Amino acid sequence: MKAEQLDAIFDSGADIIPHLDLSTLRRPNLHQKRVNVDLPTWMIRDLDKEADKIGVTRQSIIKVWLSERLKLEKRT
């Protein structure tokens, strides 16, 4: 299918998903790399408490908090 045909389908409001090859879909910058960090016991305990409060894992809360901080730092 040519780009003009796909554009016409999209512009008409029709669903273009059946015309796409999603098997090669990649989201940029989401490749994961394992990192080990040594933390004091009190910090792990506090992280676990905060994670339990909102019903997520320790790893999830660390990722969210790091992401929030990095976004904040980019703004300054």
Secondary structure, 3 states (H helix, E strand, C coil): CCHHHHHHHHHCCCCCHHHCCHHHCCCCCCCCCCCCCCCCHHHHHHHHHHHHHHCCCHHHHHHHHHHHHHHHHHHC
